[in-house]
Structures are given as C-alpha cells and as structure tokens.
Amino acid sequence: MILDRIDSPSDVKLLSSDELDELAGEIRETIINTVAKNGGHLAANLCVVELTIALHRIFDLPKDKIIFDVGHQSYVHKLLTGRRKDFDGLRRLGGISGFPKRDESEFDAFGAGHSSTSISAAAGIAAANKLSGSDAYTVAVVGDGAFTGGMIYEALNNCSDKEKLIIVLNDNDMSISPNVGGMSEYFSKVRSSAKYFRFKNGTKRFFEHIPLLGKGLIKGTRKIKNSIKRIAMSQNFFEQFGLNYYGPLNGNDITHLERVLAEAKDDKKCSVVHICTTKGKGYKYAEERPDLFHGISGFDIESGKINSSGRQSFSEHFGELICKHAEQNEKIAAITAAMPDGTGLSQFAKRFPNRFYDVGIAEEHALTFACGLATEGVIPVFAVYSTFVQRAFDQLIHDAALQNLHIIVMLDRAGLVANDGATHHGIFDTAFISEIPNITFYSPNSFESLDICFEKALSASGPVVIRYPKGNDYEFAGAVKETDVDYLDIGENPKSAVITYGRLTENAYDAAVILNKKGISARVISIKTLSPLPIARINELLSGIESIVFAEEGIKNGGVAQRLCAEMAESGAICKKRFCIKAIDGVFPQHASNKELLELLGLSPEAIACEIERMKNEA
C-alpha cells in the first residue's frame, strides 16, 4: 500500500498523480474499516480525502498550520502526519483522539470539537505570524454548516487585513443534518454558478500554454475576469468582507485543488477557496445517508447496518414524549441547533412542521429565539447536547432566567460521552446551571421519571432544564419514588448512604449490593430535582446515617455535591457524619468507553463501595 510509505506530509509531496488517486482510495478504505470497528465520524472524513491530500502537498507542515473546524474531519490529516500506525486505536482508551489535539501531534495546530471556531483561531495565528515576521501560511478548513454560527461572521469581519490566511469553505450542503437558512440558500446559488468558474479556469489554462506571453495575458485580463464574475454572481458575499474568492471548485479533484490552492497561496492575502464535495464519498451507504453516517458507534461494512443495542435511548424516548404532548397542546414548539436526529426531534419535525425550528449551528440564537417565543405564550422546547449548551451560558442567564421566561431546555448527552473525549463530555452543566436563579433543574434516572419531569416542566412558570445521558434508562427497581428523590435500602437499618443522580444511580445501587454481600447495609438516594435542592427531604433520609458518599458524574467544584454539603453544613445536618465526594476533579476526561472512564474516575460500583467500606473501618 502507498499509505504504508506515508509517515509525514513530505512523503505525500513525492507521489505522482496516479499514486495520489491510489492513496485516496487506500485512505478511504482504512477509515471505513476503522470506523466500522471503533465508531466515529465517517461521512465528514470521506468527503475531505482529496482536499487533505492537496493541502499537505501545497503547504509545508508543521511550519504552515491547518485548523479544522469542529475537527471531526481530521482523520485523513492524522493518517498523513505520522499517526498511521496508531490509527487502529482511534477513539479508544490510550489511542489517538477523533479530534485534533495539540498535545497529540505537532501537526495539530489547534484543538477543536465545537463548530465555527476555526477562522477566529486561524486569524489569530496569522496575526501572530505577522508580528514575529514569519512567512508561514495558515489554513482554516470549515464546512458550510458552520456558517450558521455567528462566530464565523465575527471572524470574517476581522480577516481582511490578515496576510497568508486561506479559508477553505468545504461545501457539501450538510452540517450533521441538511443545512438550513439564508446562508444555505446563498451557497446553493453560488454552486449553480459553477459554469462560470469552469470557464474561468479553462481560459486560464489556455493562456498558460502560450509561450512567453501567457502569464502577462493572465494578469492583464484579471480586471475583465472580475467584471465577468460580478455579472455572473452579482456581488460575492466574501468579497464584501475584502477577501479574495476562488470557486466553487470540485473538491474531490486533487489536481484542480492543488492548482487553485497554489494560486491562493501566491496571492499572500486573505482568500476564501470554495470547494464542493460529496459527504460520505466512496462508501455508498454514507453517500445515501450522510446524516446517519455522520457520527456512529460502528457498522457492518457490507450491509451498511449500524450497530445498535436494540434498546431505546433517552433521545428516542424524549422524541416520542414530546410528540405525545404536542398532539394535546398546540402551544408546544420544538427547537434544534442542526441536530434533529441526534436529539430525537425528527418525528416531531415531520408531524408538526409548523411548530419545528431548526436554526442551524447557533446555540446562542436558539436559546434567545426560544425566549422570544415564550414571551408570546408559546412553550418552546430546545433540545441540545450538554456540551453545546455551554455556548449559550449568557443567554440562559440574561434572556431566560433574568426574565423568568417559560422555556424548556432538554440537555441530551449529559454526563460522560464515550469515545468522543474531552470536547464532548457533558460534565459542566450541573455546576453552571444550578447556580442560576429561577431555573428549575431536573435529572431523571429513568424513562418514567423523564416523563414526570417533562410534565412538570410543561406546567412550570419559569425556565426548566432537564438533563439525561446518551444511552438507555435504568429502572431503579423497588425504590420509594417521590417527587424530588427516589431511595432504596439494601439491607436493614443502614448506617451508610450513597447519594447520586441520573445515570449513576445504577452504579450506586450496584455498590450497595456489593456492600450488602459484605454485611454492610446502605441507603441509595437518587436526587431528581437538582435545583432547588430538596435539602429538607434529604436531611430526613440521612437521619441515623453515619457515612455518606456522594457520587457525581460531573465536576466537583461547584457541583451538586458541594452545594449539598454547604447547605447541610449550614443547617448542622452534616455534623458528626463522615462525608466523601467522588466526582470529576481537576481533569478533562479523555476518550474511552463509559465503563473505562467511570473506573478511571473512581465512579465504578467497586470504587464507591470501597469508599463506604473505608469510612466504616475508620469510624
């Protein structure tokens, strides 16, 4: 295989045109085989194979920098920059990340995992190069889906004076789901003008073959060429920002890409190179369903069947739940930030199209948009991943909570998110949301409790947030179920307790079972209302308890456990009790399976049981 000879970008520069096509095929085969086993982002990587090869041939890495927006399309880059032999360990414990990481390779110029950050970072690097006198180039690779994010425009507004900065707009008419909005329509119009660009490039190649006079003719006809372009396209959006514009080009043609990238490089100004690619290219199932093959847990290559546990997920259950209530309540509207499938809203979109809003990758706008709906009596339900709601922290405070508006935020993927790593774990929401006044914050531990929490949210008078994990529910069998807490004694007359919430209830229960086999009785308390904390009821349940472990699938500093400790200390309820917090402290958990992560973080059933046993022995 040609790929076996590639250990750095300098090796890619030595290949012939025929070898480049063969290399592209080998890269696609490697990515398909690896993602089929390990899971990961398939469609986005398959569409940028030729682009990434061309970039590594035209630019001089690591002196020149490539910044990938979101970063889920960086697999090809990793294969070409010395990580080929480690690629089998993609997204696995101890293996390479599915996203760019500065501490993983000198070729990863900027870490990413969220959308619309690349141009800002690239502009900063380009400005630093100018300050230092460096002649290095900076390239931002950004998908058209990211152009629904406001940060992109803040960055573009600051780019016209940046030198040796190239923005590659990878236009495949998709983000995770099909793109929406005005910018999507604009790109569609630009794509339809491709005939002009084919004519332009054909004319240029013709002039280039004229001996001696060719380059002069190209330069002399530039004004005429630009006049024709303005007629063909009216006013180009990027040129209004003072940027040079090239495209749209066939993004899956290496030779064409190299020629245009070299031209943009020669300009030494800030340029936009607009390419059109096929998401999922080279694997028919991914080409047919790029949304389905965006991020997957694994699949059968021959049939295209995606691996599934066969059990319903919280996202799917929520999707059914909101549809049921929407049938009865016409005030309910649903909002997504470019993720109707991932958040379970696809059926709602089909059944209630007039009440469904996909605002694109724009979490800040989505939340304030929801607040606007709420002022007019609509009940907006914004479904978003926990890691992405971090981007709308200001809107939660300023627009929702301060005005006490009745919106419902459904936090999907709360807690640890297996294999995607630090950029995607939802471990901060409990700390930063529970500190905001006026917000009621729920953490159901089962589908049944999710149903109850959602019904209460619909009848609330202010903002409500409901968090739930990626995965399936856990039935807390035999528990006494109350409004704000569930609890269960394993053994008689327990003197120890494990307090937790959400998905970790299962590990707390299993820990109590382990303890019971050793003759230690324990009470498991699962909190469903995180804010305001039901402190009086928790104090009652801890009466007679001597040792307490709080197990939290979130950060320790500012988390639910610390708030609970503080309130118990103020009331004197914690006096003479031994109390231990087991939470995520001082680290960004990396990529691994959930089971591996919980073991590493001391949140496995065995680790929780061991802590109770230790405190009992020290008593």
WOPE-V419452 format. One record per residue. N is the residue number from 0. PHI is phi in degrees with one decimal (NA if undefined). BURIAL is b if it has 9 or more other C-alpha atoms within 8 Angstrom, else e. Layout:
N_PHI_BURIAL ; N_PHI_BURIAL
This chain:
0_NA_e ; 1_-63.5_b ; 2_-57.4_e ; 3_-65.0_e ; 4_-94.9_e ; 5_-98.9_b ; 6_-114.8_b ; 7_-162.9_b ; 8_-58.0_b ; 9_-63.0_e ; 10_-68.8_b ; 11_-67.1_b ; 12_-65.5_e ; 13_-86.7_e ; 14_-82.0_e ; 15_-82.0_e ; 16_-60.3_e ; 17_-63.4_e ; 18_-66.4_b ; 19_-64.0_b ; 20_-63.7_e ; 21_-66.6_b ; 22_-59.8_b ; 23_-58.9_b ; 24_-64.1_e ; 25_-65.6_b ; 26_-64.3_b ; 27_-60.0_b ; 28_-62.1_e ; 29_-63.9_e ; 30_-65.6_b ; 31_-60.4_b ; 32_-63.3_b ; 33_-72.2_b ; 34_-68.1_b ; 35_-59.3_b ; 36_-88.0_e ; 37_-96.9_b ; 38_77.5_b ; 39_142.6_b ; 40_-101.1_b ; 41_-98.8_b ; 42_-58.7_b ; 43_-65.5_b ; 44_-76.2_b ; 45_-64.7_b ; 46_-82.1_b ; 47_-109.6_b ; 48_-60.7_b ; 49_-65.1_b ; 50_-59.0_b ; 51_-65.7_b ; 52_-61.3_b ; 53_-61.7_b ; 54_-61.4_b ; 55_-73.1_b ; 56_-88.9_b ; 57_-83.7_b ; 58_-105.4_e ; 59_-111.2_b ; 60_-84.2_b ; 61_-90.1_e ; 62_-59.5_e ; 63_-76.1_b ; 64_-118.5_b ; 65_-114.8_b ; 66_-113.0_b ; 67_-96.8_b ; 68_-67.0_b ; 69_66.8_b ; 70_96.2_b ; 71_-75.0_b ; 72_-107.0_b ; 73_-97.8_b ; 74_-62.2_b ; 75_-62.7_b ; 76_-56.6_e ; 77_-65.7_b ; 78_-65.7_b ; 79_-93.2_b ; 80_-124.3_b ; 81_86.8_b ; 82_-113.3_b ; 83_-59.1_b ; 84_-70.4_e ; 85_-99.1_b ; 86_-68.1_b ; 87_-60.6_e ; 88_-91.4_b ; 89_-52.6_b ; 90_69.6_b ; 91_-102.7_b ; 92_-53.7_b ; 93_82.7_e ; 94_-94.7_b ; 95_-76.0_b ; 96_-77.2_b ; 97_-82.7_b ; 98_-132.7_b ; 99_-63.3_b ; 100_-140.5_b ; 101_-62.2_b ; 102_-85.9_e ; 103_-93.9_e ; 104_-160.2_e ; 105_-67.0_e ; 106_-83.2_b ; 107_-92.3_b ; 108_-75.7_b ; 109_-153.7_b ; 110_-71.7_b ; 111_-154.9_b ; 112_-172.0_b ; 113_-112.6_b ; 114_-81.8_b ; 115_74.9_b ; 116_-99.9_b ; 117_-65.3_b ; 118_-68.7_b ; 119_-61.1_b ; 120_-64.8_b ; 121_-64.3_b ; 122_-63.6_b ; 123_-64.5_e ; 124_-65.8_b ; 125_-62.9_b ; 126_-65.3_b ; 127_-65.8_e ; 128_-61.7_b ; 129_-65.6_b ; 130_-61.5_e ; 131_-86.6_e ; 132_82.2_e ; 133_-72.2_e ; 134_-100.6_e ; 135_-73.4_b ; 136_-101.4_b ; 137_-126.4_b ; 138_-123.4_b ; 139_-105.1_b ; 140_-104.9_b ; 141_-134.1_b ; 142_-79.8_b ; 143_-64.6_b ; 144_-62.0_b ; 145_-68.3_b ; 146_-77.6_b ; 147_-90.2_b ; 148_-92.2_b ; 149_-63.2_b ; 150_-62.4_b ; 151_-59.2_b ; 152_-76.3_b ; 153_-61.2_b ; 154_-72.4_b ; 155_-58.7_b ; 156_-64.8_e ; 157_-116.6_e ; 158_-106.5_b ; 159_-61.6_b ; 160_-94.0_e ; 161_-83.0_b ; 162_-98.8_b ; 163_55.7_b ; 164_-117.8_b ; 165_-122.1_b ; 166_-106.3_b ; 167_-96.0_b ; 168_-90.0_b ; 169_-89.5_b ; 170_-102.3_b ; 171_-123.5_b ; 172_62.1_b ; 173_-143.6_b ; 174_-108.2_b ; 175_-95.1_b ; 176_-103.4_b ; 177_-54.8_b ; 178_-69.8_b ; 179_-133.6_b ; 180_95.0_b ; 181_-62.7_e ; 182_-67.2_b ; 183_-63.0_b ; 184_-65.9_b ; 185_-62.9_e ; 186_-61.9_b ; 187_-63.0_b ; 188_-66.4_e ; 189_-64.7_b ; 190_-59.7_b ; 191_-71.8_e ; 192_-93.6_b ; 193_-61.5_b ; 194_-59.5_e ; 195_-60.3_b ; 196_-70.9_b ; 197_-65.4_e ; 198_-63.5_e ; 199_-61.1_b ; 200_-71.2_e ; 201_-65.2_e ; 202_-63.4_e ; 203_-62.3_b ; 204_-63.8_e ; 205_-62.5_e ; 206_-63.7_b ; 207_-61.4_b ; 208_-87.3_e ; 209_-85.8_e ; 210_-59.0_e ; 211_66.5_e ; 212_-89.8_e ; 213_-55.1_b ; 214_-64.0_b ; 215_-64.4_e ; 216_-65.4_b ; 217_-61.6_b ; 218_-65.4_e ; 219_-69.9_e ; 220_-92.7_e ; 221_-61.1_e ; 222_-63.8_e ; 223_-63.7_e ; 224_-60.0_b ; 225_-65.8_e ; 226_-65.0_e ; 227_-61.7_e ; 228_-62.2_b ; 229_-65.0_b ; 230_-67.6_e ; 231_-69.6_e ; 232_-118.9_b ; 233_59.2_e ; 234_-101.5_e ; 235_-72.2_e ; 236_-55.6_e ; 237_-71.2_b ; 238_-68.3_b ; 239_-68.3_e ; 240_-88.9_b ; 241_83.0_e ; 242_-105.0_b ; 243_-72.0_b ; 244_-128.8_b ; 245_-127.7_b ; 246_133.6_b ; 247_-77.8_b ; 248_-116.7_b ; 249_-74.5_b ; 250_-76.4_b ; 251_-111.5_b ; 252_-116.8_b ; 253_-61.1_b ; 254_-61.0_e ; 255_-62.6_b ; 256_-60.9_b ; 257_-59.8_b ; 258_-63.7_e ; 259_-74.9_b ; 260_-61.9_b ; 261_-64.4_b ; 262_-65.4_e ; 263_-63.7_b ; 264_-64.9_b ; 265_-65.5_e ; 266_-66.5_e ; 267_60.3_b ; 268_-115.3_b ; 269_-82.0_b ; 270_-129.3_b ; 271_-112.6_b ; 272_-108.0_b ; 273_-95.2_b ; 274_-118.0_b ; 275_-113.1_b ; 276_-127.0_b ; 277_-104.8_b ; 278_-68.4_b ; 279_87.1_b ; 280_-55.1_b ; 281_99.4_e ; 282_-134.4_b ; 283_-59.2_e ; 284_-68.4_b ; 285_-73.3_b ; 286_-67.0_b ; 287_-74.2_e ; 288_-132.2_e ; 289_-62.0_b ; 290_-66.8_b ; 291_-68.2_e ; 292_-99.5_b ; 293_-68.7_b ; 294_-127.6_b ; 295_-134.9_b ; 296_-86.8_b ; 297_141.9_b ; 298_-162.3_b ; 299_-90.0_b ; 300_-63.9_b ; 301_-66.1_e ; 302_-96.7_e ; 303_76.7_e ; 304_-75.2_e ; 305_-83.9_b ; 306_-61.6_e ; 307_-147.7_e ; 308_-73.7_e ; 309_84.2_e ; 310_-101.9_e ; 311_-71.4_e ; 312_-95.2_b ; 313_-58.8_b ; 314_-60.6_b ; 315_-65.5_b ; 316_-64.4_b ; 317_-60.5_b ; 318_-58.2_b ; 319_-67.9_b ; 320_-63.9_b ; 321_-68.2_b ; 322_-64.3_b ; 323_-59.7_e ; 324_-73.0_b ; 325_-66.5_b ; 326_-62.7_e ; 327_-96.0_e ; 328_-132.7_e ; 329_-73.9_e ; 330_-80.3_e ; 331_-75.1_b ; 332_-125.1_b ; 333_-120.2_b ; 334_-129.4_b ; 335_-134.9_b ; 336_-104.3_b ; 337_71.8_b ; 338_-136.1_b ; 339_-63.9_b ; 340_-72.2_e ; 341_-62.1_e ; 342_-96.0_b ; 343_85.0_b ; 344_-97.6_b ; 345_-61.5_b ; 346_-67.7_b ; 347_-60.1_b ; 348_-60.5_b ; 349_-74.7_e ; 350_-84.2_e ; 351_-131.1_e ; 352_-59.8_e ; 353_-75.0_e ; 354_-115.6_b ; 355_-114.5_b ; 356_-131.4_e ; 357_-102.2_b ; 358_-94.6_b ; 359_81.4_b ; 360_-77.0_b ; 361_-153.4_b ; 362_-63.5_b ; 363_-63.2_b ; 364_-61.9_e ; 365_-56.5_b ; 366_-71.6_b ; 367_-70.7_b ; 368_-58.3_e ; 369_-61.1_b ; 370_-63.7_b ; 371_-61.6_e ; 372_-58.8_b ; 373_-63.8_b ; 374_-64.7_e ; 375_-106.0_e ; 376_90.2_e ; 377_-75.9_b ; 378_-105.2_b ; 379_-80.6_b ; 380_-117.1_b ; 381_-100.5_b ; 382_-97.3_b ; 383_-152.7_b ; 384_-70.2_b ; 385_-56.4_b ; 386_-62.8_b ; 387_-88.8_b ; 388_-69.8_b ; 389_-54.9_e ; 390_-72.2_e ; 391_-113.4_b ; 392_-59.4_e ; 393_-60.8_e ; 394_-67.2_b ; 395_-60.4_b ; 396_-75.5_b ; 397_-74.6_b ; 398_-97.2_b ; 399_-93.5_b ; 400_-71.2_b ; 401_-60.2_b ; 402_-95.2_e ; 403_53.3_b ; 404_-86.2_b ; 405_-83.3_b ; 406_-119.7_b ; 407_-122.4_b ; 408_-109.9_b ; 409_-98.3_b ; 410_-91.5_b ; 411_-80.7_b ; 412_53.8_b ; 413_-76.3_b ; 414_90.4_b ; 415_-72.7_b ; 416_-121.0_b ; 417_-55.4_b ; 418_75.3_b ; 419_-76.5_b ; 420_94.1_b ; 421_-59.3_b ; 422_-72.0_b ; 423_-117.0_b ; 424_-65.7_b ; 425_-101.1_b ; 426_-107.6_b ; 427_-105.0_b ; 428_-62.0_b ; 429_-62.4_b ; 430_-77.4_b ; 431_-85.9_b ; 432_-85.3_b ; 433_-68.4_b ; 434_-87.2_e ; 435_-89.7_b ; 436_-62.1_e ; 437_76.8_b ; 438_-91.4_b ; 439_-91.3_b ; 440_-126.0_b ; 441_-112.7_b ; 442_-136.6_b ; 443_-65.5_b ; 444_-107.2_b ; 445_-160.2_b ; 446_-61.6_b ; 447_-58.9_e ; 448_-73.4_b ; 449_-63.1_b ; 450_-57.6_b ; 451_-65.6_e ; 452_-61.8_b ; 453_-68.5_b ; 454_-62.6_e ; 455_-66.0_e ; 456_-64.1_b ; 457_-64.1_e ; 458_-97.7_e ; 459_-71.8_b ; 460_-111.6_e ; 461_-134.6_b ; 462_-69.8_b ; 463_-130.5_b ; 464_-122.0_b ; 465_-123.5_b ; 466_-108.4_b ; 467_-154.6_b ; 468_-88.9_b ; 469_-75.3_b ; 470_128.7_e ; 471_-107.8_b ; 472_-84.4_b ; 473_-129.5_b ; 474_-81.9_e ; 475_-79.7_b ; 476_-62.7_e ; 477_84.1_e ; 478_-75.3_e ; 479_-80.0_e ; 480_-107.1_e ; 481_-116.9_e ; 482_-61.4_e ; 483_-106.1_e ; 484_-141.4_b ; 485_-118.8_b ; 486_-150.1_b ; 487_-152.8_b ; 488_-96.7_b ; 489_-107.5_b ; 490_101.0_b ; 491_-101.9_e ; 492_49.6_e ; 493_-66.8_b ; 494_-109.2_b ; 495_-123.2_b ; 496_-144.1_b ; 497_-117.0_b ; 498_-107.1_b ; 499_-155.2_b ; 500_-157.4_b ; 501_61.8_b ; 502_-61.3_b ; 503_-70.0_b ; 504_-55.9_b ; 505_-61.8_b ; 506_-66.7_b ; 507_-64.2_b ; 508_-64.0_b ; 509_-62.5_b ; 510_-64.0_b ; 511_-65.6_b ; 512_-65.5_b ; 513_-59.6_b ; 514_-64.8_b ; 515_-62.8_b ; 516_-67.3_e ; 517_-97.8_e ; 518_84.7_e ; 519_-111.4_b ; 520_-83.4_b ; 521_-144.1_b ; 522_-101.1_b ; 523_-102.4_b ; 524_-117.2_b ; 525_-110.5_b ; 526_-83.7_b ; 527_-102.5_b ; 528_-107.0_b ; 529_-83.9_b ; 530_-155.3_b ; 531_-74.4_e ; 532_-64.5_e ; 533_-79.2_b ; 534_-61.7_b ; 535_-63.8_e ; 536_-69.0_e ; 537_-63.4_e ; 538_-60.3_b ; 539_-63.5_e ; 540_-70.3_e ; 541_-96.6_e ; 542_-63.4_e ; 543_86.3_e ; 544_-82.0_b ; 545_-106.3_b ; 546_-127.1_b ; 547_-129.6_b ; 548_-116.0_b ; 549_-101.8_b ; 550_-105.8_b ; 551_-133.1_b ; 552_-88.7_b ; 553_-162.8_b ; 554_-74.9_b ; 555_-75.2_b ; 556_-67.8_e ; 557_81.8_b ; 558_-77.1_b ; 559_-62.5_b ; 560_-63.3_b ; 561_-65.1_b ; 562_-62.8_b ; 563_-64.2_b ; 564_-58.8_b ; 565_-62.9_e ; 566_-68.3_b ; 567_-68.5_b ; 568_-64.9_b ; 569_-62.8_e ; 570_-85.4_e ; 571_81.6_e ; 572_-72.8_e ; 573_-94.7_b ; 574_-57.3_e ; 575_67.0_e ; 576_-105.4_b ; 577_-86.2_b ; 578_-134.6_b ; 579_-133.5_e ; 580_-104.1_b ; 581_-112.1_b ; 582_-145.5_b ; 583_-84.7_b ; 584_-128.1_e ; 585_74.6_e ; 586_-138.8_e ; 587_-99.8_e ; 588_-57.5_e ; 589_-92.4_b ; 590_-88.2_b ; 591_-176.0_b ; 592_-70.8_b ; 593_-60.1_b ; 594_-61.4_e ; 595_-64.8_b ; 596_-64.6_b ; 597_-64.3_b ; 598_-66.9_b ; 599_-65.0_e ; 600_-90.9_b ; 601_74.7_b ; 602_-115.4_b ; 603_-74.7_b ; 604_-54.8_b ; 605_-64.8_e ; 606_-67.8_b ; 607_-65.9_b ; 608_-62.5_b ; 609_-61.7_e ; 610_-68.6_b ; 611_-62.6_b ; 612_-64.6_b ; 613_-61.9_e ; 614_-64.7_b ; 615_-65.2_e ; 616_-70.1_e ; 617_-83.3_e ; 618_-65.7_e
